[in-house]
Every structure is written in structure tokens, then in C-alpha cells.
Amino acid sequence: MANVLQSSSADGQADKQVGLRDLSEPLIDHSEGQLFLSETFKIIVEEVLCKGTDVTQKVCDWKEPEELAWLLDLELRATGEPQHKLLERVKDVAKYSIKTSHPRFFNQLYGGVDYHSLAGRFLTEALNTNLFTYEVAPVFVLMENEVLRGLRQLVGWTEGDGIFCPGGSTSNMFAMNLARYQLFPEVKSRGLWGLPRLTVFTSSESHYSVKKGAAYLGIGTDNVIVVKVDDGGRMIPKDLDEKIMLAKSQGTVPFLVSCTAGTTVQGAFDPLDHIADVCEKHKLWMHVDAAWGGSVLFSKQHRHLMKGVDRANSVGWNPHKMLVAGLQCSALLLQDTTNLLRRCHSASASYLFQQDKFYDVNLDVGDKSVQCSRKVDCLKLWLMWKAVGSAGLEERVDKAFIHVRYLVEEMKKREGFQLLHEPEFVNVCFWFTPPSMRGNEKHADYQERLAKVAPVIKERMMKQGTMMVGYQPLGNKVNFFRVIAFSPLLSKKDMDFFLDEIERLGNDL
């Protein structure tokens, strides 16, 4: 230590004393830091949770990138800023961020706020632990196991496995990796060398992460076989069966069918029971991407949409979506009881997963994941579930369907609104036709003109900050709106406002 502290300056002893003094004092001033944190929480409550959920306030305060960068003063400097300046920065971050908890944020498959879950998120951040071993995360290892058990029971499994993943895309990739490992366990050590050409089957409206997963795992996007869907966006089991047989005849090895419960755009539910018949016939792993639709399992009235899910090998489910558990909260559930998840992903790092620990080493769950650092994502869901119970979560799901029925009924009473089809879930997809275009549907340029309506209305609503809703094309269908209605903060007034606002923003086009 003396050598480390010894200064090369003339006054080496003085420098040594300064060094000792530095080591005797903590680098962070707790009282100053806690005061900053307290003031930051006040800003969060006022700007995000009060103004950010108030329908009289804007959903967004839109700025162009150059202006926004200037307003935020994003530059990082050699010297720190005083606390009052930092609090201004915090307030600006809150002010110019999109208010995703706002009742009129209809843009994504997440939104709203649950205060119990939010408390869990704050607590998770404050505790700042890594969910890989029982010794550093004893509370959360046990909690994650219990939450996963509860989710599996809703699927219909009394036994199984699972893990929380950093998003539904990762859950889908994990499922693909597990399915391949189960069929060819040697891939873990030997890699792709010597494997046959493998094929994956999914619908044309499945999530893009299926193709990303195939690319990432070396299977290749050309080997993702797209299965036809019906008019509502649901996979057609007959076409699936035919495509599997064709793939086999071409010398490939089918190994996974990835179906969807709640597609991203139309909210379609693939017919799981019939798909399970096909998977059993061909002995294929059946994965259900229920990231969006899985929460219907809480509802006695709507769980029929996922009839047959208990026959799947794996299910991905994102409670941060319809249940409003907060980003991110994504679970991969497995029916497997052979420790497949650990066998497939483990690396047995001896500095973490020692086998001679004084407690049950099966509680060291980190080797089930491809991650080392893994965030605690179970607390927010556990605390919310404890607060409102399964009955409260069921009520949220049922109320979302009620809001959608009301919105669709009101939409049908107004001119200019055209549904793609009756919604199966809480995704309402529609075109808005301005008065100037009504009656011109047979004109040659009608579709081209209609495609421009949604982008213009979207630009106007964002620059005025009144609400947010998404749009997209789909196949040969030109741009249409997709409104997502599920936030527990919604009321009928918000549904009426939505329709009025679309008309106000688009009637002059």
C-alpha cells in the first residue's frame, strides 16, 4: 500500500496523507445522493404519474431530433454538473418522453400503469441484484419459481420448467434452440457441423423474431417455411401439414412449429388444438408465442381462444403487455421436466456454479439462461398479482374486451370508418376515409390515396400531442390504423375521444 501511495513529487508525505484521507472517505456522499433521489421521485410523480396520466395533458411534446438534442443538453463532459442542473435534466427527460401510461396512448402492445408493479420495479432497481445464484438473490430465485409455477398452471401444466427472458423475441429464440437441442444434442458441442438441413414452420403473420432466431442460431431464414393464414390472420393447419410433408420430401428435417396466440397486427389466435394434432403426427416441437395473447388465460370468458395450449412444448408470455406489469416482464414456460433448459444452455462456470455449496445447488438457476447478468423481472408481476389477485387480473382482461366491443359498435355508427374484419382480440384494425374520398372506391388511384391518409393523421396527432395510434400495411392491404385498447386507465370517454380525434385530424384530407 505504501508503494501505491508514495508520490514522486517533492512533498511525497503530503500526497500520501491525501491518499489515505481519500481511502478513509466514501466516494459517494449518501446524504447528497439521497436528497437528489428524493427530488427525482417528486419529478417522477408529478411529470410522469400525474401529468402523464391526465387526459388534459399531452401524450407527447414532439420535437425534431436536432432541437430535442439541444433541449436535453446531451453532451457528456469531463466535469460533473451541480444538483439543480441535474434535476432540470431529469425534468426535461420526463417532459419530452412519450407518456406511455397516458390513457390515450394506443400505439403499442404495452401501456398504462399499475402502481403495485411500478413499486416492484423501483424496488428491483434499488436492490440491484443478479438473478443467477441463490446466494446473491435468494428472495428472487424462490419468487421467480413461484410466479412461473402460477403461469404454468394457467397454461394447464402441473409440472414443468421456465425462466424469465429479456423480451418475447428471446423467449422465441430460446424455444427454437431447445427444440433443436432435444433433437440433436450434439449441436451444443459440435455446432452445425454434420447437422441436416433443418426447417421451422410459422404463419405469415407471426412475429419477425422467428426469422431473426433462425438467422441467429444458424438455421437460416430460407429455412423458415411460411404457412398460409385465413382472412382473420390465423394459421391454416391443413397448409401446415402439407408444407411439412413437402419439406420432408425435399430432404429437410422439420423440427419446430411456432404458432401465435395474439398476432401483433390483427390479434389473431392460431387454432392450437388442430396445430397440436399436426405436430403430434410429425413429432415436432410445438411452441406458442403468446407474448400478446397469453393473458386471456386469466379469463374464464376468453381463455377458449387458446384452447389446446396445454398440448404445446413451450409457451412465451409477456405480462408486461396486457397485464400492465411494466417493461420488461417476459416468461418462457416449458412442459419439460427433464432439465432440458439447463442441459441446453449451461456452461457450468466454476466461479459461479460450484457444486459443493452448502445449499441445494439446483437453486442456482443462472445456467438455464444464455445470459450471465439477468435482471429480476418477477417482482413486479408478483407484487401486482398479490395485490389484485387472479380475479383482478381476470377483470382487466374482460374489461379490455368490453372497451373494444364498445369502440367497434361506435365505429360502425360513423361514416368513413371501415374495419378490416371483426376483431378477435383487442386489436381494432380499420381504415379512415376522409369525406373527399367517399364514394370513389372504384377510382384507379383510390388505394394509393387511401394509403397516404393514415401517415398524415399520425403526423398531425403526434405534433399536436393529442394521442398516439399505430398504422401499417399488411400484405396487399394499404396502410390502416391499429388501435390497441387494454389499459386499465381507459374509459368510454377515451374511446369516444379517439373516434372524434381521428375525424378532426382527417376530415380535411
Buried (B, 14 or more C-beta within 10 A) or exposed (E): EEEEBEEEEEEEEEBBEEBEEEEEEEEEEEEEEEEBEEBBEEBBEEBBBEBBBEBEBBBBBBBEEEEBEEEBEEEEEEEEEEEEEBBBEBBBEBBBEBBBBBBBBBBBBBBBBBEBBBBBBBEBEEEEBBBBBBBBBEEBBEBBBEBBBEBBEBBBBEEBBBBBBBBBBBBBBBBBBBBBBBBBEEBBEEEEEEBEEBBBBBBEBBBEBBBBBBBEBEBBEEBBBBBBBEEBBBBBBEBBBBBBEEBEEEEBBBBBBBBBBBBBBBBBBBBBBBBBBBBEEBEBBBBBBBBBBBBBBBBEEBBEBBBBBBBBBBBBBBBBBBBBBBBBBBBBBBBBEEEBBBBBBBEEEEEBBEEEEEEEBEBBBBBBBBBEEBBBBBBBBBBBBEBBEEEBBBBBBBBBBEBBBBBBEBBEEEEBBBBBEEBBBBBBBBBBBBEEBEEEEEEEEBEEBBBEBBEBBBEBBBEBBBBBBBBBEBEEBBBBBBBBBBBBBBEEEBBEBBBEBBBBBBEEB
